[in-house]
Amino acid sequence: MAKVTRKAPAARRVAAANGRRQVARRAQARTGSFLGSVLAVLPFTQEQLERAFLAIVLALAATLAWFVASMAGVPALARHQLGVVAANAGLEVRRVRVTGVERMNELKVYERALAQRDQPMPFVDLQGVRQDLLGLSWVKDARVSRQLPDTLVIDIVERVPHAVLKKPDRLVLIDDQGVELEPVSKANAKGMLIVEGPGAAMQIPALGQLLDSAPALRPQVAGAEWIGNRRWNLTFKTGQIIALPQGDDPAAGALVAFARLDGQNRLIGGKVARFDMRVPDRVIMRVPGRAEEQLQAKEAN
């Protein structure tokens, strides 16, 4: 049998291979030195970094698993099963308890709350029910909670009627912010502050501040008319009218001055039908029939 003799590698090839191994060892050393420098600067140990990396990998894996499960409908199935378990345990809406209702129609609250009837308690959208209730004109705020095992509790904070807004075709109750509550009859509006004029509802907070500037006069004011979207005419219960100037501060100053004059001279309830205080430091008084009397006196002379 013939023997095959292999030739020894050429010296040039051996040298090239050795050179490549040396370059690789030097690169590895430099890389290790660089990573070591970075790790020395960072406030983390290598073990902590490895744990963080492992946590990131696990989180990505969990996210991927949840996405695959969602595509397969597993969450919906789990939700349905949870609802079945809750219903079997008696944890579903069977009763609704409403508190805080005094003036509004309580049935409107129940109409919105009973939409949750027979819903499993864990699935009741409390915030959604609250937002639905806030859509009612009388509801200023609402708190919705679960009372296990089967009761939905609703606590209503009502708006308080403050005045009556006079519209061309009807009277409407409003609160102290000008929010319309519900239509009201003339008989039921008796004794309440009557507000009128285009845009008057938006001026209700400012009107309240104006009347607060002269608290002695406030109980005697029966009506307020917003004139030209710029100023107020106030009507007292005696039927007398006071015309106030434009602007919050001038109007408040004029009303305070009138209160002082009324305290000294009892103007309210007297013969003057209209007090015009639009001119600073002046009060123009109009007495019914006075012009006719003056004219007759002049003709007689």
C-alpha positions in Angstrom: 0.0 0.0 0.0 1.4 3.3 -1.1 1.9 6.1 1.6 0.9 9.6 0.9 3.2 12.1 2.4 1.7 15.5 3.3 3.8 18.5 2.8 4.5 20.8 5.8 2.6 24.1 5.7 4.4 26.8 4.1 6.2 29.2 6.4 4.2 32.2 5.0 0.8 30.6 5.8 1.9 29.7 9.3 3.1 33.3 9.9 -0.2 34.7 8.6 -2.3 32.5 10.9 -0.2 33.4 13.9 -0.6 37.1 13.0 -4.4 36.8 12.9 -4.4 35.1 16.3 -2.3 37.9 17.8 -4.6 40.6 16.4 -7.7 38.8 17.8 -6.1 38.5 21.2 -5.2 42.2 21.2 -8.7 43.3 20.1 -10.3 41.1 22.8 -8.0 42.6 25.4 -8.9 46.1 24.3 -12.6 45.3 24.3 -12.5 43.8 27.7 -10.5 46.8 29.0 -13.1 49.2 27.5 -16.1 47.3 29.0 -14.3 47.2 32.3 -13.8 51.0 32.2 -17.5 51.6 31.4 -18.6 49.3 34.2 -16.2 51.0 36.6 -17.8 54.4 35.8 -21.5 53.2 36.0 -23.1 53.0 39.5 -24.1 49.4 38.8 -22.3 46.1 39.3 -22.0 43.6 36.5 -24.4 41.3 38.4 -27.0 44.1 38.6 -26.7 44.8 34.9 -27.2 41.1 34.1 -30.3 41.0 36.3 -31.7 44.1 34.5 -31.0 42.6 31.1 -32.8 39.4 32.2 -35.8 41.5 33.5 -36.0 43.3 30.1 -35.9 40.0 28.2 -38.6 38.5 30.5 -40.9 41.6 30.1 -40.5 41.4 26.3 -41.4 37.7 26.4 -44.5 38.4 28.6 -45.6 41.2 26.3 -45.3 38.9 23.3 -47.2 36.2 25.1 -50.0 38.6 26.0 -50.2 39.8 22.4 -50.5 36.2 21.2 -53.1 35.5 23.8 -55.1 38.6 22.8 -55.1 37.5 19.2 -56.5 34.2 20.3 -59.3 35.8 22.4 -58.0 34.6 25.7 -58.6 37.9 27.7 -62.2 38.1 26.5 -62.7 34.5 27.6 -61.1 35.2 31.0 -63.3 38.3 31.4 -66.4 36.3 30.6 -65.4 33.6 33.0 -64.8 36.2 35.8 -68.2 37.6 35.2 -69.8 34.1 35.5 -67.9 33.5 38.7 -68.9 36.9 40.2 -72.6 36.3 39.3 -72.6 32.9 40.8 -71.2 34.4 44.0 -74.0 37.0 44.1 -71.6 39.9 43.1 -73.8 41.6 40.5 -75.9 44.8 40.5 -79.3 44.0 41.9 -80.1 47.2 43.8 -79.4 50.9 43.5 -79.4 53.3 46.4 -79.5 57.1 45.7 -78.9 59.8 48.3 -78.7 63.6 48.2 -81.7 64.1 46.0 -84.1 66.8 47.3 -85.3 69.0 44.4 -84.7 67.1 41.2 -86.6 64.2 39.7 -85.0 61.1 41.4 -86.3 58.9 38.6 -83.8 60.4 36.2 -81.0 59.2 38.4 -82.4 55.7 38.5 -82.8 55.6 34.7 -79.1 56.0 34.3 -78.1 53.8 37.2 -80.4 50.9 36.3 -78.5 50.5 33.0 -75.9 48.7 35.2 -78.5 46.3 36.6 -77.4 42.6 36.4 -73.9 43.6 35.5 -71.1 41.7 37.4 -69.8 44.1 40.1 -66.2 44.0 38.9 -67.3 45.2 35.5 -69.4 48.2 36.6 -67.8 51.4 35.1 -68.1 53.7 38.0 -66.5 56.7 36.2 -68.8 56.1 33.2 -71.9 56.2 35.4 -70.6 59.4 37.1 -70.1 61.1 33.8 -73.5 60.1 32.7 -75.1 61.6 35.8 -73.1 64.8 35.4 -75.1 65.3 32.2 -78.2 66.0 34.2 -78.8 69.7 34.6 -79.5 69.4 38.4 -76.4 67.4 39.2 -73.4 69.5 40.3 -71.4 66.4 41.4 -71.9 62.7 41.9 -70.1 60.0 43.7 -70.6 56.4 42.6 -69.4 53.3 44.6 -69.9 49.6 45.0 -71.4 48.2 48.2 -70.8 44.4 48.0 -72.3 42.1 47.3 -75.0 43.6 45.1 -75.7 47.4 45.6 -74.6 50.4 43.6 -74.5 53.5 45.8 -75.0 57.0 44.2 -74.5 60.2 46.2 -75.8 63.2 44.4 -74.7 66.8 45.0 -77.5 69.0 43.7 -77.3 72.5 42.3 -79.2 75.1 44.3 -81.8 77.3 42.7 -80.6 80.9 42.9 -82.8 82.9 40.6 -85.3 82.7 37.7 -84.2 83.6 34.2 -86.9 85.3 32.2 -87.0 84.2 28.6 -89.4 85.4 25.9 -91.5 82.3 26.2 -90.9 80.8 29.6 -89.3 81.1 33.1 -86.3 78.9 33.9 -84.7 78.2 37.3 -80.9 78.8 37.3 -78.2 78.3 39.9 -75.6 80.9 41.1 -73.4 80.2 38.0 -76.3 80.7 35.6 -76.7 77.0 34.8 -80.3 76.4 33.6 -82.0 73.8 35.8 -85.6 73.4 34.6 -88.7 75.5 33.6 -90.7 76.9 36.4 -94.2 78.4 36.6 -94.9 82.0 37.4 -96.5 80.9 40.7 -93.5 78.9 41.8 -91.1 81.8 40.7 -92.9 84.2 43.1 -90.5 85.7 45.6 -87.3 84.7 43.7 -84.9 87.1 42.0 -86.0 87.5 38.3 -83.2 88.1 35.9 -83.6 89.1 32.2 -81.9 90.4 29.2 -79.7 88.9 26.5 -76.7 87.2 28.0 -77.9 87.8 31.6 -77.3 84.1 32.6 -73.6 84.5 31.9 -73.5 87.5 34.2 -75.1 85.8 37.3 -71.8 85.4 39.2 -70.9 89.1 38.6 -74.5 90.1 39.7 -74.0 88.1 42.9 -70.8 90.0 43.7 -72.6 93.3 42.9 -75.4 92.6 45.3 -73.0 91.5 48.0 -71.4 94.9 47.9 -74.6 96.4 49.5 -76.0 93.6 51.7 -78.6 95.9 53.2 -80.2 96.3 49.7 -80.0 92.7 48.5 -83.2 91.4 50.2 -85.1 94.3 48.6 -84.0 93.6 45.0 -86.8 91.7 43.1 -85.3 91.8 39.6 -82.2 92.6 37.6 -82.1 93.4 33.9 -78.9 93.2 31.9 -78.9 96.2 29.5 -77.0 96.3 26.2 -74.6 93.5 27.4 -72.8 96.1 29.5 -74.7 97.2 32.7 -77.6 96.5 35.2 -80.9 98.0 36.0 -82.2 96.7 39.4 -85.8 96.7 40.4 -86.8 96.8 44.0 -89.8 95.0 45.5 -91.5 98.4 45.6 -91.3 98.6 41.8 -88.7 101.3 41.9 -85.8 101.1 39.5 -82.1 102.0 39.9 -80.0 102.4 36.8 -76.3 101.5 37.5 -73.3 102.6 35.5 -71.2 100.2 33.3 -68.3 98.3 34.9 -68.1 96.2 38.0 -66.4 98.7 40.3 -68.4 101.8 39.2 -71.7 99.8 39.6 -70.7 98.5 43.0 -69.7 102.0 44.1 -73.0 103.5 42.9 -75.0 100.8 44.7 -73.1 101.4 47.9 -73.7 105.2 47.6 -77.4 104.6 47.0 -77.5 102.3 50.1 -76.0 105.1 52.1 -78.5 107.7 50.8 -81.4 105.3 51.4 -80.3 104.8 55.0 -80.4 108.6 55.5 -83.4 109.5 53.5 -85.5 106.3 53.1 -85.6 106.5 49.3 -87.0 103.0 48.8 -90.7 103.1 49.2 -90.9 106.9 48.5 -92.3 108.8 45.5 -89.3 108.4 43.3 -89.9 105.8 40.6 -86.5 105.7 39.0 -83.0 106.5 40.3 -80.4 107.1 37.5 -76.8 106.8 38.9 -75.0 106.5 35.6 -73.4 109.9 36.0 -70.6 109.9 38.6 -71.5 111.7 41.9 -75.0 112.5 40.7 -78.4 110.9 41.3 -81.2 111.8 38.8 -84.6 111.1 40.3 -87.8 110.8 38.3 -91.1 111.1 40.1 -94.2 109.9 38.2 -96.5 112.8 37.2 -94.0 115.5 38.3 -93.4 116.7 34.8 -97.2 117.1 34.2 -97.5 119.0 37.5 -94.7 121.4 36.6 -96.2 122.0 33.2 -99.7 122.7 34.7 -98.1 125.1 37.2 -96.3 126.9 34.4 -99.4 127.3 32.4 -101.3 128.6 35.4 -98.8 131.3 35.9 
